[in-house]
Amino acid sequence: MTETSTTPQEDQLRPRRAPVEIPAHCQVIKPEHTGARIVVLLQPEEKHLSLPRPKTSRQLLAALGLAEETALVARNGQLLTPDRHIWPGDEVLVRKVASSG
């Protein structure tokens, strides 16, 4: 099984959704992209982004220029590991984290 493959259970649990309308307050990344998109809430900036759908949360972080160890990715209140799929129309939370000593 490859890193980006899904398990049968994950495929069955994947919500079937109509494409999400892009909220007016979203910053649109790559507006020329006409394919599947996702909406991201980037915290702590409270910035809403609409961007072309990455296949995994690892690819999402790379698209945002964030290292895996510097941010958490969640969907519907559940943390996503770097290899978890992101689906068209998903609304995802990316929370930047920092440790202080």
Secondary structure, DSSP 8 states (H G I E B T S, - for coil): --TT---HHHHHHS---------TT-EESSTT--S-EEEEEEETTTEEEEEE--SBHHHHHHHTT--GGGEEEEETTEE--TT-B--TT-EEEEEE-----
